[in-house]
Amino acid sequence: MKARLVTLVAVTLSCASFASAAQAADPYGNWTRPSTGTQVNFYNCGGKLWG
C-alpha cells in the first residue's frame, strides 16, 4: 500500500512539473481569446512585450 502511495505522489509531481513547463512557454505570437474570438499579436519591441 505504501509503495502505491509513493508511486501516486511521484506521478502527480511529474505531471505538475510538465504543466508548469507549459505555462512558461514563449508569450510571443498570435493569441485568440476563446470567448470572443479576439486576436492579439504579441511581439518583442525593444526588449518589451507589446500587443
Phi, psi and omega per residue, in radians:
M1 nan -0.714 -3.127
K2 -1.158 -0.663 3.131
A3 -1.122 -0.645 3.121
R4 -1.166 -0.684 3.105
L5 -1.133 -0.744 3.112
V6 -1.093 -0.734 3.106
T7 -1.097 -0.753 3.125
L8 -1.082 -0.751 3.113
V9 -1.127 -0.739 -3.140
A10 -1.108 -0.749 3.119
V11 -1.143 -0.724 3.131
T12 -1.093 -0.776 3.132
L13 -1.149 -0.679 3.135
S14 -1.193 -0.635 3.079
C15 -1.158 -0.675 3.118
A16 -1.139 -0.638 3.128
S17 -1.200 -0.619 3.078
F18 -1.165 -0.681 -3.140
A19 -1.143 -0.723 3.139
S20 -1.224 -0.547 3.082
A21 -1.173 -0.637 3.111
A22 -1.173 -0.603 3.135
Q23 -1.243 -0.373 -3.105
A24 -1.550 0.259 -3.113
A25 -1.149 2.823 3.130
D26 -1.045 2.224 -3.078
P27 -1.419 -0.143 -3.061
Y28 -1.338 2.607 3.110
G29 2.163 -2.965 -3.138
N30 -1.572 2.266 3.121
W31 -2.127 2.475 3.131
T32 -2.092 2.271 3.070
R33 -1.433 2.045 -3.042
P34 -1.058 -0.610 -3.051
S35 -1.241 -0.515 -3.081
T36 -2.114 -0.272 -3.094
G37 1.408 0.083 3.126
T38 -1.120 2.325 -3.141
Q39 -1.941 2.377 3.119
V40 -2.283 2.361 3.082
N41 -1.765 2.057 3.093
F42 -1.732 2.340 -3.106
Y43 -2.530 2.887 -3.126
N44 -1.583 2.138 3.107
C45 -2.246 1.763 -3.139
G46 1.119 0.585 3.138
G47 1.459 0.066 3.129
K48 -1.950 2.678 3.086
L49 -1.518 2.100 3.117
W50 -2.095 2.621 3.098
G51 -2.453 nan nan
